Amino acid sequence: MAVLNSKLFEEIWQHHSGKLLGVLLGFLFGILVITFGFFRTLFVVFCVVAGYVVGKRIDQKEDIMEILDKLLPPGYNR
């Protein structure tokens, strides 16, 4: 039975991964809006996206100070 479920999930993921991710993200966003409110949810989503972008750049071996120089205004590191 577990092998059947695994193959079924793999088949669904291969052919419908975009729809599945869209539904899951929409559901999560809806739950967050109901729980925290619209603007607080947008703030959380913004923080998650910013964390993802910084983490991706770190994974690509970019220097942290270079990332901060691009993101923050001049003179922040006095």
All heavy atoms as a GROMACS GRO file, in nm:
protein
  629
    1MET      N    1   0.082  -0.119   0.000
    1MET     CA    2   0.000   0.000   0.000
    1MET      C    3   0.087   0.126   0.000
    1MET      O    4   0.056   0.222  -0.067
    1MET     CB    5  -0.092  -0.002   0.123
    1MET     CG    6  -0.189   0.110   0.127
    1MET     SD    7  -0.313   0.086   0.001
    1MET     CE    8  -0.440   0.186   0.064
    2ALA      N    9   0.197   0.126   0.077
    2ALA     CA   10   0.285   0.243   0.084
    2ALA      C   11   0.352   0.269  -0.050
    2ALA      O   12   0.372   0.384  -0.089
    2ALA     CB   13   0.390   0.225   0.192
    3VAL      N   14   0.385   0.162  -0.123
    3VAL     CA   15   0.448   0.177  -0.254
    3VAL      C   16   0.349   0.240  -0.352
    3VAL      O   17   0.384   0.327  -0.431
    3VAL     CB   18   0.498   0.040  -0.307
    3VAL    CG1   19   0.549   0.052  -0.448
    3VAL    CG2   20   0.606  -0.015  -0.214
    4LEU      N   21   0.222   0.199  -0.343
    4LEU     CA   22   0.119   0.255  -0.429
    4LEU      C   23   0.100   0.404  -0.402
    4LEU      O   24   0.093   0.484  -0.495
    4LEU     CB   25  -0.013   0.180  -0.409
    4LEU     CG   26  -0.133   0.230  -0.490
    4LEU    CD1   27  -0.105   0.211  -0.640
    4LEU    CD2   28  -0.257   0.155  -0.450
    5ASN      N   29   0.096   0.443  -0.275
    5ASN     CA   30   0.082   0.584  -0.239
    5ASN      C   31   0.202   0.664  -0.286
    5ASN      O   32   0.188   0.777  -0.331
    5ASN     CB   33   0.064   0.600  -0.089
    5ASN     CG   34  -0.073   0.555  -0.043
    5ASN    OD1   35  -0.166   0.549  -0.121
    5ASN    ND2   36  -0.083   0.520   0.084
    6SER      N   37   0.322   0.607  -0.274
    6SER     CA   38   0.443   0.675  -0.316
    6SER      C   39   0.442   0.699  -0.466
    6SER      O   40   0.475   0.807  -0.513
    6SER     CB   41   0.565   0.593  -0.274
    6SER     OG   42   0.682   0.653  -0.323
    7LYS      N   43   0.404   0.598  -0.542
    7LYS     CA   44   0.399   0.612  -0.687
    7LYS      C   45   0.290   0.711  -0.729
    7LYS      O   46   0.310   0.788  -0.823
    7LYS     CB   47   0.377   0.477  -0.753
    7LYS     CG   48   0.497   0.388  -0.749
    7LYS     CD   49   0.473   0.258  -0.823
    7LYS     CE   50   0.597   0.170  -0.816
    7LYS     NZ   51   0.579   0.045  -0.891
    8LEU      N   52   0.177   0.707  -0.661
    8LEU     CA   53   0.068   0.798  -0.691
    8LEU      C   54   0.111   0.943  -0.665
    8LEU      O   55   0.090   1.031  -0.748
    8LEU     CB   56  -0.056   0.764  -0.608
    8LEU     CG   57  -0.177   0.854  -0.629
    8LEU    CD1   58  -0.227   0.845  -0.772
    8LEU    CD2   59  -0.286   0.818  -0.530
    9PHE      N   60   0.174   0.967  -0.550
    9PHE     CA   61   0.221   1.102  -0.518
    9PHE      C   62   0.326   1.148  -0.619
    9PHE      O   63   0.324   1.262  -0.664
    9PHE     CB   64   0.277   1.107  -0.376
    9PHE     CG   65   0.326   1.244  -0.338
    9PHE    CD1   66   0.235   1.344  -0.309
    9PHE    CD2   67   0.460   1.274  -0.335
    9PHE    CE1   68   0.278   1.472  -0.276
    9PHE    CE2   69   0.504   1.400  -0.302
    9PHE     CZ   70   0.413   1.500  -0.272
   10GLU      N   71   0.417   1.058  -0.657
   10GLU     CA   72   0.521   1.092  -0.753
   10GLU      C   73   0.460   1.129  -0.888
   10GLU      O   74   0.500   1.226  -0.952
   10GLU     CB   75   0.616   0.973  -0.769
   10GLU     CG   76   0.744   1.005  -0.841
   10GLU     CD   77   0.841   0.888  -0.839
   10GLU    OE1   78   0.859   0.827  -0.732
   10GLU    OE2   79   0.895   0.857  -0.946
   11GLU      N   80   0.359   1.054  -0.930
   11GLU     CA   81   0.290   1.082  -1.056
   11GLU      C   82   0.219   1.217  -1.051
   11GLU      O   83   0.228   1.297  -1.144
   11GLU     CB   84   0.188   0.971  -1.084
   11GLU     CG   85   0.102   0.995  -1.204
   11GLU     CD   86   0.148   0.919  -1.325
   11GLU    OE1   87   0.234   0.831  -1.311
   11GLU    OE2   88   0.098   0.949  -1.433
   12ILE      N   89   0.149   1.243  -0.941
   12ILE     CA   90   0.080   1.370  -0.925
   12ILE      C   91   0.180   1.485  -0.924
   12ILE      O   92   0.159   1.588  -0.988
   12ILE     CB   93  -0.007   1.370  -0.798
   12ILE    CG1   94  -0.125   1.273  -0.816
   12ILE    CG2   95  -0.056   1.510  -0.764
   12ILE    CD1   96  -0.204   1.249  -0.690
   13TRP      N   97   0.290   1.469  -0.853
   13TRP     CA   98   0.392   1.574  -0.843
   13TRP      C   99   0.453   1.605  -0.979
   13TRP      O  100   0.475   1.722  -1.013
   13TRP     CB  101   0.499   1.535  -0.743
   13TRP     CG  102   0.602   1.641  -0.725
   13TRP    CD1  103   0.729   1.642  -0.773
   13TRP    CD2  104   0.586   1.766  -0.657
   13TRP    NE1  105   0.792   1.758  -0.738
   13TRP    CE2  106   0.707   1.836  -0.667
   13TRP    CE3  107   0.480   1.823  -0.589
   13TRP    CZ2  108   0.725   1.961  -0.612
   13TRP    CZ3  109   0.499   1.949  -0.533
   13TRP    CH2  110   0.620   2.016  -0.544
   14GLN      N  111   0.480   1.502  -1.059
   14GLN     CA  112   0.542   1.523  -1.191
   14GLN      C  113   0.450   1.598  -1.286
   14GLN      O  114   0.496   1.681  -1.364
   14GLN     CB  115   0.583   1.389  -1.252
   14GLN     CG  116   0.703   1.327  -1.188
   14GLN     CD  117   0.737   1.192  -1.248
   14GLN    OE1  118   0.667   1.140  -1.332
   14GLN    NE2  119   0.848   1.134  -1.203
   15HIS      N  120   0.322   1.571  -1.280
   15HIS     CA  121   0.230   1.629  -1.378
   15HIS      C  122   0.156   1.753  -1.327
   15HIS      O  123   0.103   1.829  -1.408
   15HIS     CB  124   0.128   1.524  -1.422
   15HIS     CG  125   0.190   1.408  -1.492
   15HIS    ND1  126   0.254   1.420  -1.614
   15HIS    CD2  127   0.201   1.279  -1.457
   15HIS    CE1  128   0.300   1.302  -1.652
   15HIS    NE2  129   0.270   1.214  -1.557
   16HIS      N  130   0.150   1.773  -1.199
   16HIS     CA  131   0.070   1.882  -1.144
   16HIS      C  132   0.143   1.958  -1.033
   16HIS      O  133   0.077   2.012  -0.943
   16HIS     CB  134  -0.062   1.828  -1.090
   16HIS     CG  135  -0.140   1.749  -1.190
   16HIS    ND1  136  -0.207   1.808  -1.293
   16HIS    CD2  137  -0.160   1.616  -1.203
   16HIS    CE1  138  -0.266   1.716  -1.366
   16HIS    NE2  139  -0.239   1.597  -1.314
   17SER      N  140   0.274   1.966  -1.037
   17SER     CA  141   0.348   2.030  -0.927
   17SER      C  142   0.315   2.178  -0.913
   17SER      O  143   0.303   2.229  -0.802
   17SER     CB  144   0.498   2.011  -0.945
   17SER     OG  145   0.542   2.068  -1.067
   18GLY      N  146   0.299   2.249  -1.022
   18GLY     CA  147   0.266   2.391  -1.015
   18GLY      C  148   0.131   2.415  -0.950
   18GLY      O  149   0.115   2.504  -0.866
   19LYS      N  150   0.032   2.335  -0.991
   19LYS     CA  151  -0.102   2.349  -0.933
   19LYS      C  152  -0.100   2.314  -0.784
   19LYS      O  153  -0.162   2.383  -0.703
   19LYS     CB  154  -0.201   2.258  -1.005
   19LYS     CG  155  -0.225   2.297  -1.148
   19LYS     CD  156  -0.318   2.194  -1.212
   19LYS     CE  157  -0.285   2.184  -1.358
   19LYS     NZ  158  -0.341   2.065  -1.419
   20LEU      N  159  -0.028   2.209  -0.750
   20LEU     CA  160  -0.020   2.166  -0.611
   20LEU      C  161   0.045   2.272  -0.524
   20LEU      O  162  -0.005   2.306  -0.417
   20LEU     CB  163   0.054   2.033  -0.601
   20LEU     CG  164   0.060   1.967  -0.465
   20LEU    CD1  165  -0.080   1.934  -0.416
   20LEU    CD2  166   0.143   1.840  -0.472
   21LEU      N  167   0.157   2.327  -0.571
   21LEU     CA  168   0.224   2.433  -0.495
   21LEU      C  169   0.136   2.558  -0.486
   21LEU      O  170   0.131   2.623  -0.381
   21LEU     CB  171   0.358   2.468  -0.559
   21LEU     CG  172   0.470   2.369  -0.535
   21LEU    CD1  173   0.594   2.409  -0.615
   21LEU    CD2  174   0.503   2.358  -0.389
   22GLY      N  175   0.068   2.591  -0.593
   22GLY     CA  176  -0.021   2.708  -0.591
   22GLY      C  177  -0.134   2.692  -0.490
   22GLY      O  178  -0.166   2.786  -0.418
   23VAL      N  179  -0.193   2.574  -0.486
   23VAL     CA  180  -0.301   2.549  -0.390
   23VAL      C  181  -0.247   2.556  -0.247
   23VAL      O  182  -0.308   2.617  -0.160
   23VAL     CB  183  -0.368   2.412  -0.418
   23VAL    CG1  184  -0.454   2.368  -0.302
   23VAL    CG2  185  -0.448   2.418  -0.546
   24LEU      N  186  -0.131   2.494  -0.223
   24LEU     CA  187  -0.075   2.495  -0.088
   24LEU      C  188  -0.038   2.637  -0.044
   24LEU      O  189  -0.065   2.676   0.070
   24LEU     CB  190   0.046   2.402  -0.080
   24LEU     CG  191   0.016   2.254  -0.089
   24LEU    CD1  192   0.145   2.173  -0.095
   24LEU    CD2  193  -0.070   2.208   0.027
   25LEU      N  194   0.023   2.714  -0.133
   25LEU     CA  195   0.060   2.851  -0.098
   25LEU      C  196  -0.064   2.938  -0.078
   25LEU      O  197  -0.069   3.022   0.013
   25LEU     CB  198   0.150   2.912  -0.205
   25LEU     CG  199   0.293   2.858  -0.209
   25LEU    CD1  200   0.368   2.915  -0.328
   25LEU    CD2  201   0.366   2.886  -0.080
   26GLY      N  202  -0.166   2.919  -0.162
   26GLY     CA  203  -0.290   2.994  -0.146
   26GLY      C  204  -0.359   2.961  -0.014
   26GLY      O  205  -0.411   3.049   0.055
   27PHE      N  206  -0.360   2.833   0.021
   27PHE     CA  207  -0.419   2.790   0.147
   27PHE      C  208  -0.344   2.851   0.265
   27PHE      O  209  -0.404   2.905   0.357
   27PHE     CB  210  -0.419   2.637   0.155
   27PHE     CG  211  -0.478   2.583   0.281
   27PHE    CD1  212  -0.616   2.584   0.299
   27PHE    CD2  213  -0.398   2.532   0.381
   27PHE    CE1  214  -0.672   2.534   0.416
   27PHE    CE2  215  -0.452   2.482   0.498
   27PHE     CZ  216  -0.590   2.483   0.515
   28LEU      N  217  -0.211   2.844   0.260
   28LEU     CA  218  -0.129   2.901   0.367
   28LEU      C  219  -0.151   3.051   0.378
   28LEU      O  220  -0.167   3.105   0.489
   28LEU     CB  221   0.019   2.870   0.343
   28LEU     CG  222   0.116   2.925   0.444
   28LEU    CD1  223   0.093   2.863   0.582
   28LEU    CD2  224   0.259   2.899   0.400
   29PHE      N  225  -0.156   3.120   0.265
   29PHE     CA  226  -0.179   3.264   0.266
   29PHE      C  227  -0.316   3.296   0.327
   29PHE      O  228  -0.330   3.388   0.408
   29PHE     CB  229  -0.169   3.322   0.124
   29PHE     CG  230  -0.178   3.471   0.119
   29PHE    CD1  231  -0.069   3.549   0.154
   29PHE    CD2  232  -0.295   3.533   0.079
   29PHE    CE1  233  -0.078   3.688   0.150
   29PHE    CE2  234  -0.304   3.671   0.074
   29PHE     CZ  235  -0.195   3.748   0.109
   30GLY      N  236  -0.417   3.220   0.290
   30GLY     CA  237  -0.551   3.240   0.345
   30GLY      C  238  -0.556   3.221   0.495
   30GLY      O  239  -0.617   3.299   0.568
   31ILE      N  240  -0.491   3.116   0.543
   31ILE     CA  241  -0.486   3.090   0.688
   31ILE      C  242  -0.414   3.204   0.759
   31ILE      O  243  -0.459   3.251   0.865
   31ILE     CB  244  -0.417   2.955   0.717
   31ILE    CG1  245  -0.500   2.840   0.662
   31ILE    CG2  246  -0.390   2.938   0.866
   31ILE    CD1  247  -0.636   2.823   0.726
   32LEU      N  248  -0.305   3.252   0.702
   32LEU     CA  249  -0.231   3.363   0.763
   32LEU      C  250  -0.314   3.491   0.767
   32LEU      O  251  -0.312   3.565   0.864
   32LEU     CB  252  -0.098   3.386   0.691
   32LEU     CG  253   0.008   3.280   0.713
   32LEU    CD1  254   0.127   3.304   0.620
   32LEU    CD2  255   0.053   3.276   0.857
   33VAL      N  256  -0.389   3.518   0.659
   33VAL     CA  257  -0.473   3.638   0.656
   33VAL      C  258  -0.582   3.629   0.762
   33VAL      O  259  -0.609   3.727   0.833
   33VAL     CB  260  -0.534   3.659   0.515
   33VAL    CG1  261  -0.645   3.763   0.519
   33VAL    CG2  262  -0.426   3.702   0.417
   34ILE      N  263  -0.644   3.512   0.774
   34ILE     CA  264  -0.748   3.496   0.875
   34ILE      C  265  -0.690   3.511   1.016
   34ILE      O  266  -0.749   3.572   1.104
   34ILE     CB  267  -0.816   3.358   0.859
   34ILE    CG1  268  -0.901   3.357   0.732
   34ILE    CG2  269  -0.902   3.323   0.980
   34ILE    CD1  270  -0.953   3.221   0.693
   35THR      N  271  -0.570   3.458   1.036
   35THR     CA  272  -0.509   3.458   1.169
   35THR      C  273  -0.452   3.595   1.207
   35THR      O  274  -0.477   3.644   1.317
   35THR     CB  275  -0.397   3.352   1.176
   35THR    OG1  276  -0.451   3.226   1.139
   35THR    CG2  277  -0.338   3.345   1.314
   36PHE      N  278  -0.375   3.656   1.117
   36PHE     CA  279  -0.301   3.777   1.152
   36PHE      C  280  -0.356   3.905   1.089
   36PHE      O  281  -0.321   4.014   1.132
   36PHE     CB  282  -0.154   3.765   1.111
   36PHE     CG  283  -0.082   3.651   1.178
   36PHE    CD1  284  -0.036   3.545   1.105
   36PHE    CD2  285  -0.064   3.651   1.314
   36PHE    CE1  286   0.030   3.440   1.166
   36PHE    CE2  287   0.001   3.546   1.377
   36PHE     CZ  288   0.048   3.441   1.302
   37GLY      N  289  -0.432   3.896   0.984
   37GLY     CA  290  -0.478   4.013   0.910
   37GLY      C  291  -0.396   4.029   0.782
   37GLY      O  292  -0.288   3.972   0.767
   38PHE      N  293  -0.448   4.107   0.690
   38PHE     CA  294  -0.387   4.118   0.557
   38PHE      C  295  -0.248   4.181   0.560
   38PHE      O  296  -0.153   4.126   0.503
   38PHE     CB  297  -0.480   4.198   0.465
   38PHE     CG  298  -0.429   4.210   0.326
   38PHE    CD1  299  -0.430   4.102   0.240
   38PHE    CD2  300  -0.377   4.330   0.280
   38PHE    CE1  301  -0.382   4.112   0.111
   38PHE    CE2  302  -0.328   4.342   0.151
   38PHE     CZ  303  -0.332   4.233   0.066
   39PHE      N  304  -0.233   4.295   0.624
   39PHE     CA  305  -0.106   4.367   0.617
   39PHE      C  306   0.004   4.297   0.698
   39PHE      O  307   0.120   4.297   0.658
   39PHE     CB  308  -0.123   4.512   0.659
   39PHE     CG  309  -0.202   4.591   0.558
   39PHE    CD1  310  -0.332   4.629   0.584
   39PHE    CD2  311  -0.147   4.622   0.435
   39PHE    CE1  312  -0.406   4.698   0.491
   39PHE    CE2  313  -0.219   4.691   0.340
   39PHE     CZ  314  -0.350   4.730   0.368
   40ARG      N  315  -0.032   4.238   0.809
   40ARG     CA  316   0.068   4.161   0.884
   40ARG      C  317   0.113   4.040   0.804
   40ARG      O  318   0.230   4.003   0.807
   40ARG     CB  319   0.012   4.119   1.019
   40ARG     CG  320  -0.002   4.234   1.115
   40ARG     CD  321  -0.054   4.188   1.248
   40ARG     NE  322  -0.067   4.302   1.337
   40ARG     CZ  323  -0.121   4.295   1.455
   40ARG    NH1  324  -0.168   4.181   1.501
   40ARG    NH2  325  -0.129   4.402   1.532
   41THR      N  326   0.019   3.979   0.732
   41THR     CA  327   0.055   3.866   0.648
   41THR      C  328   0.148   3.909   0.535
   41THR      O  329   0.245   3.840   0.505
   41THR     CB  330  -0.072   3.800   0.590
   41THR    OG1  331  -0.151   3.752   0.698
   41THR    CG2  332  -0.038   3.686   0.497
   42LEU      N  333   0.119   4.024   0.475
   42LEU     CA  334   0.209   4.074   0.370
   42LEU      C  335   0.348   4.101   0.425
   42LEU      O  336   0.448   4.076   0.357
   42LEU     CB  337   0.152   4.202   0.308
   42LEU     CG  338   0.038   4.184   0.210
   42LEU    CD1  339  -0.004   4.320   0.152
   42LEU    CD2  340   0.073   4.088   0.099
   43PHE      N  341   0.356   4.152   0.547
   43PHE     CA  342   0.486   4.175   0.609
   43PHE      C  343   0.560   4.043   0.628
   43PHE      O  344   0.680   4.034   0.598
   43PHE     CB  345   0.470   4.246   0.743
   43PHE     CG  346   0.598   4.265   0.817
   43PHE    CD1  347   0.691   4.358   0.774
   43PHE    CD2  348   0.628   4.187   0.928
   43PHE    CE1  349   0.812   4.375   0.840
   43PHE    CE2  350   0.749   4.203   0.995
   43PHE     CZ  351   0.840   4.297   0.951
   44VAL      N  352   0.491   3.940   0.675
   44VAL     CA  353   0.554   3.808   0.693
   44VAL      C  354   0.601   3.754   0.558
   44VAL      O  355   0.713   3.702   0.546
   44VAL     CB  356   0.458   3.710   0.763
   44VAL    CG1  357   0.511   3.569   0.759
   44VAL    CG2  358   0.432   3.754   0.905
   45VAL      N  359   0.518   3.766   0.455
   45VAL     CA  360   0.556   3.718   0.322
   45VAL      C  361   0.678   3.794   0.272
   45VAL      O  362   0.770   3.735   0.216
   45VAL     CB  363   0.436   3.730   0.225
   45VAL    CG1  364   0.480   3.707   0.081
   45VAL    CG2  365   0.326   3.632   0.263
   46PHE      N  366   0.680   3.926   0.293
   46PHE     CA  367   0.796   4.006   0.253
   46PHE      C  368   0.923   3.959   0.324
   46PHE      O  369   1.028   3.945   0.261
   46PHE     CB  370   0.771   4.155   0.283
   46PHE     CG  371   0.891   4.241   0.260
   46PHE    CD1  372   0.930   4.276   0.132
   46PHE    CD2  373   0.967   4.286   0.368
   46PHE    CE1  374   1.043   4.354   0.111
   46PHE    CE2  375   1.079   4.364   0.348
   46PHE     CZ  376   1.117   4.398   0.218
   47CYS      N  377   0.914   3.932   0.454
   47CYS     CA  378   1.030   3.884   0.530
   47CYS      C  379   1.077   3.748   0.480
   47CYS      O  380   1.198   3.724   0.469
   47CYS     CB  381   0.997   3.876   0.678
   47CYS     SG  382   0.978   4.038   0.756
   48VAL      N  383   0.984   3.661   0.448
   48VAL     CA  384   1.021   3.529   0.396
   48VAL      C  385   1.092   3.542   0.262
   48VAL      O  386   1.196   3.479   0.238
   48VAL     CB  387   0.896   3.439   0.384
   48VAL    CG1  388   0.926   3.314   0.304
   48VAL    CG2  389   0.844   3.402   0.522
   49VAL      N  390   1.040   3.627   0.173
   49VAL     CA  391   1.102   3.645   0.042
   49VAL      C  392   1.240   3.708   0.057
   49VAL      O  393   1.337   3.666  -0.009
   49VAL     CB  394   1.011   3.730  -0.050
   49VAL    CG1  395   1.083   3.773  -0.176
   49VAL    CG2  396   0.885   3.652  -0.085
   50ALA      N  397   1.252   3.806   0.144
   50ALA     CA  398   1.383   3.870   0.166
   50ALA      C  399   1.482   3.768   0.223
   50ALA      O  400   1.598   3.764   0.180
   50ALA     CB  401   1.369   3.988   0.261
   51GLY      N  402   1.439   3.686   0.315
   51GLY     CA  403   1.527   3.583   0.370
   51GLY      C  404   1.568   3.482   0.265
   51GLY      O  405   1.684   3.438   0.261
   52TYR      N  406   1.475   3.447   0.177
   52TYR     CA  407   1.507   3.354   0.069
   52TYR      C  408   1.613   3.413  -0.024
   52TYR      O  409   1.709   3.346  -0.062
   52TYR     CB  410   1.381   3.319  -0.010
   52TYR     CG  411   1.411   3.240  -0.135
   52TYR    CD1  412   1.435   3.103  -0.128
   52TYR    CD2  413   1.416   3.302  -0.259
   52TYR    CE1  414   1.464   3.031  -0.242
   52TYR    CE2  415   1.446   3.231  -0.372
   52TYR     CZ  416   1.470   3.095  -0.365
   52TYR     OH  417   1.499   3.025  -0.478
   53VAL      N  418   1.595   3.540  -0.062
   53VAL     CA  419   1.688   3.604  -0.154
   53VAL      C  420   1.827   3.613  -0.093
   53VAL      O  421   1.928   3.580  -0.157
   53VAL     CB  422   1.636   3.744  -0.195
   53VAL    CG1  423   1.742   3.824  -0.269
   53VAL    CG2  424   1.511   3.730  -0.280
   54VAL      N  425   1.836   3.654   0.033
   54VAL     CA  426   1.966   3.664   0.099
   54VAL      C  427   2.029   3.525   0.113
   54VAL      O  428   2.147   3.506   0.086
   54VAL     CB  429   1.953   3.734   0.236
   54VAL    CG1  430   2.082   3.724   0.316
   54VAL    CG2  431   1.914   3.880   0.217
   55GLY      N  432   1.949   3.427   0.154
   55GLY     CA  433   2.001   3.290   0.167
   55GLY      C  434   2.049   3.233   0.036
   55GLY      O  435   2.151   3.164   0.030
   56LYS      N  436   1.977   3.262  -0.072
   56LYS     CA  437   2.018   3.214  -0.204
   56LYS      C  438   2.152   3.274  -0.245
   56LYS      O  439   2.239   3.206  -0.298
   56LYS     CB  440   1.911   3.249  -0.307
   56LYS     CG  441   1.941   3.200  -0.445
   56LYS     CD  442   1.830   3.237  -0.542
   56LYS     CE  443   1.871   3.198  -0.682
   56LYS     NZ  444   1.785   3.259  -0.782
   57ARG      N  445   2.168   3.401  -0.216
   57ARG     CA  446   2.294   3.467  -0.250
   57ARG      C  447   2.409   3.414  -0.165
   57ARG      O  448   2.522   3.403  -0.213
   57ARG     CB  449   2.281   3.618  -0.237
   57ARG     CG  450   2.191   3.673  -0.345
   57ARG     CD  451   2.187   3.819  -0.346
   57ARG     NE  452   2.102   3.863  -0.455
   57ARG     CZ  453   2.088   3.989  -0.490
   57ARG    NH1  454   2.153   4.083  -0.424
   57ARG    NH2  455   2.009   4.022  -0.589
   58ILE      N  456   2.381   3.382  -0.041
   58ILE     CA  457   2.484   3.323   0.044
   58ILE      C  458   2.522   3.186  -0.009
   58ILE      O  459   2.640   3.149  -0.014
   58ILE     CB  460   2.436   3.315   0.190
   58ILE    CG1  461   2.430   3.456   0.250
   58ILE    CG2  462   2.529   3.226   0.273
   58ILE    CD1  463   2.365   3.462   0.386
   59ASP      N  464   2.422   3.108  -0.053
   59ASP     CA  465   2.449   2.977  -0.112
   59ASP      C  466   2.534   2.989  -0.238
   59ASP      O  467   2.611   2.899  -0.270
   59ASP     CB  468   2.319   2.904  -0.147
   59ASP     CG  469   2.249   2.851  -0.024
   59ASP    OD1  470   2.313   2.843   0.083
   59ASP    OD2  471   2.129   2.816  -0.036
   60GLN      N  472   2.520   3.101  -0.309
   60GLN     CA  473   2.598   3.123  -0.430
   60GLN      C  474   2.736   3.182  -0.398
   60GLN      O  475   2.805   3.229  -0.487
   60GLN     CB  476   2.523   3.216  -0.526
   60GLN     CG  477   2.397   3.155  -0.580
   60GLN     CD  478   2.314   3.253  -0.659
   60GLN    OE1  479   2.332   3.375  -0.653
   60GLN    NE2  480   2.219   3.201  -0.734
   61LYS      N  481   2.772   3.181  -0.270
   61LYS     CA  482   2.903   3.224  -0.220
   61LYS      C  483   2.928   3.373  -0.239
   61LYS      O  484   3.041   3.416  -0.255
   61LYS     CB  485   3.016   3.144  -0.287
   61LYS     CG  486   3.002   2.996  -0.278
   61LYS     CD  487   3.013   2.948  -0.136
   61LYS     CE  488   3.011   2.795  -0.136
   61LYS     NZ  489   2.934   2.737  -0.033
   62GLU      N  490   2.822   3.454  -0.237
   62GLU     CA  491   2.842   3.598  -0.239
   62GLU      C  492   2.880   3.644  -0.100
   62GLU      O  493   2.840   3.585   0.000
   62GLU     CB  494   2.715   3.670  -0.286
   62GLU     CG  495   2.690   3.657  -0.434
   62GLU     CD  496   2.579   3.750  -0.479
   62GLU    OE1  497   2.571   3.863  -0.428
   62GLU    OE2  498   2.502   3.707  -0.566
   63ASP      N  499   2.954   3.751  -0.092
   63ASP     CA  500   2.997   3.807   0.036
   63ASP      C  501   2.880   3.880   0.102
   63ASP      O  502   2.805   3.952   0.036
   63ASP     CB  503   3.113   3.905   0.013
   63ASP     CG  504   3.170   3.960   0.141
   63ASP    OD1  505   3.162   3.890   0.245
   63ASP    OD2  506   3.224   4.072   0.138
   64ILE      N  507   2.865   3.859   0.232
   64ILE     CA  508   2.756   3.922   0.307
   64ILE      C  509   2.764   4.074   0.298
   64ILE      O  510   2.662   4.141   0.281
   64ILE     CB  511   2.760   3.878   0.455
   64ILE    CG1  512   2.740   3.729   0.468
   64ILE    CG2  513   2.656   3.953   0.537
   64ILE    CD1  514   2.601   3.683   0.442
   65MET      N  515   2.881   4.129   0.307
   65MET     CA  516   2.896   4.275   0.302
   65MET      C  517   2.857   4.330   0.166
   65MET      O  518   2.801   4.438   0.156
   65MET     CB  519   3.039   4.315   0.338
   65MET     CG  520   3.075   4.286   0.484
   65MET     SD  521   2.955   4.348   0.604
   65MET     CE  522   2.979   4.522   0.589
   66GLU      N  523   2.885   4.256   0.059
   66GLU     CA  524   2.844   4.301  -0.074
   66GLU      C  525   2.692   4.303  -0.086
   66GLU      O  526   2.634   4.395  -0.145
   66GLU     CB  527   2.902   4.210  -0.182
   66GLU     CG  528   3.050   4.225  -0.203
   66GLU     CD  529   3.102   4.130  -0.309
   66GLU    OE1  530   3.022   4.078  -0.390
   66GLU    OE2  531   3.224   4.107  -0.312
   67ILE      N  532   2.627   4.202  -0.028
   67ILE     CA  533   2.481   4.196  -0.030
   67ILE      C  534   2.425   4.315   0.046
   67ILE      O  535   2.333   4.383  -0.001
   67ILE     CB  536   2.431   4.063   0.029
   67ILE    CG1  537   2.475   3.945  -0.057
   67ILE    CG2  538   2.281   4.064   0.044
   67ILE    CD1  539   2.452   3.810   0.008
   68LEU      N  540   2.480   4.341   0.165
   68LEU     CA  541   2.433   4.453   0.246
   68LEU      C  542   2.458   4.587   0.178
   68LEU      O  543   2.377   4.678   0.188
   68LEU     CB  544   2.497   4.450   0.384
   68LEU     CG  545   2.454   4.335   0.474
   68LEU    CD1  546   2.531   4.337   0.605
   68LEU    CD2  547   2.304   4.338   0.500
   69ASP      N  548   2.573   4.600   0.109
   69ASP     CA  549   2.601   4.724   0.036
   69ASP      C  550   2.497   4.751  -0.072
   69ASP      O  551   2.461   4.866  -0.098
   69ASP     CB  552   2.740   4.718  -0.029
   69ASP     CG  553   2.852   4.735   0.071
   69ASP    OD1  554   2.826   4.790   0.181
   69ASP    OD2  555   2.966   4.693   0.041
   70LYS      N  556   2.447   4.644  -0.135
   70LYS     CA  557   2.345   4.660  -0.238
   70LYS      C  558   2.208   4.694  -0.177
   70LYS      O  559   2.131   4.768  -0.236
   70LYS     CB  560   2.332   4.533  -0.321
   70LYS     CG  561   2.451   4.503  -0.408
   70LYS     CD  562   2.431   4.371  -0.481
   70LYS     CE  563   2.556   4.327  -0.552
   70LYS     NZ  564   2.541   4.195  -0.614
   71LEU      N  565   2.178   4.638  -0.061
   71LEU     CA  566   2.045   4.652  -0.003
   71LEU      C  567   2.028   4.776   0.083
   71LEU      O  568   1.922   4.838   0.084
   71LEU     CB  569   2.011   4.528   0.082
   71LEU     CG  570   1.998   4.397   0.006
   71LEU    CD1  571   1.974   4.283   0.104
   71LEU    CD2  572   1.884   4.405  -0.094
   72LEU      N  573   2.130   4.814   0.158
   72LEU     CA  574   2.118   4.923   0.254
   72LEU      C  575   2.171   5.053   0.195
   72LEU      O  576   2.254   5.052   0.104
   72LEU     CB  577   2.194   4.888   0.382
   72LEU     CG  578   2.141   4.764   0.457
   72LEU    CD1  579   2.230   4.733   0.575
   72LEU    CD2  580   1.998   4.787   0.502
   73PRO      N  581   2.126   5.167   0.248
   73PRO     CA  582   2.172   5.296   0.197
   73PRO      C  583   2.319   5.321   0.232
   73PRO      O  584   2.373   5.260   0.325
   73PRO     CB  585   2.082   5.398   0.267
   73PRO     CG  586   2.030   5.327   0.387
   73PRO     CD  587   2.026   5.182   0.353
   74PRO      N  588   2.386   5.410   0.158
   74PRO     CA  589   2.526   5.441   0.187
   74PRO      C  590   2.543   5.498   0.328
   74PRO      O  591   2.459   5.569   0.378
   74PRO     CB  592   2.561   5.546   0.082
   74PRO     CG  593   2.453   5.544  -0.019
   74PRO     CD  594   2.334   5.483   0.046
   75GLY      N  595   2.654   5.461   0.392
   75GLY     CA  596   2.686   5.513   0.523
   75GLY      C  597   2.624   5.438   0.638
   75GLY      O  598   2.627   5.484   0.751
   76TYR      N  599   2.572   5.321   0.615
   76TYR     CA  600   2.507   5.244   0.722
   76TYR      C  601   2.608   5.178   0.816
   76TYR      O  602   2.576   5.147   0.928
   76TYR     CB  603   2.415   5.138   0.666
   76TYR     CG  604   2.488   5.023   0.601
   76TYR    CD1  605   2.522   4.911   0.674
   76TYR    CD2  606   2.523   5.027   0.467
   76TYR    CE1  607   2.591   4.805   0.616
   76TYR    CE2  608   2.590   4.924   0.409
   76TYR     CZ  609   2.623   4.813   0.483
   76TYR     OH  610   2.692   4.710   0.425
   77ASN      N  611   2.731   5.158   0.769
   77ASN     CA  612   2.830   5.082   0.847
   77ASN      C  613   2.940   5.171   0.904
   77ASN      O  614   3.055   5.137   0.900
   77ASN     CB  615   2.891   4.971   0.763
   77ASN     CG  616   2.962   5.023   0.639
   77ASN    OD1  617   2.954   5.142   0.609
   77ASN    ND2  618   3.029   4.936   0.568
   78ARG      N  619   2.904   5.281   0.960
   78ARG     CA  620   3.006   5.375   1.014
   78ARG      C  621   3.070   5.319   1.136
   78ARG      O  622   3.023   5.258   1.221
   78ARG     CB  623   2.940   5.506   1.048
   78ARG     CG  624   2.895   5.578   0.925
   78ARG     CD  625   2.834   5.709   0.965
   78ARG     NE  626   2.764   5.761   0.849
   78ARG     CZ  627   2.715   5.880   0.841
   78ARG    NH1  628   2.728   5.962   0.942
   78ARG    NH2  629   2.653   5.921   0.737
   0.00000   0.00000   0.00000
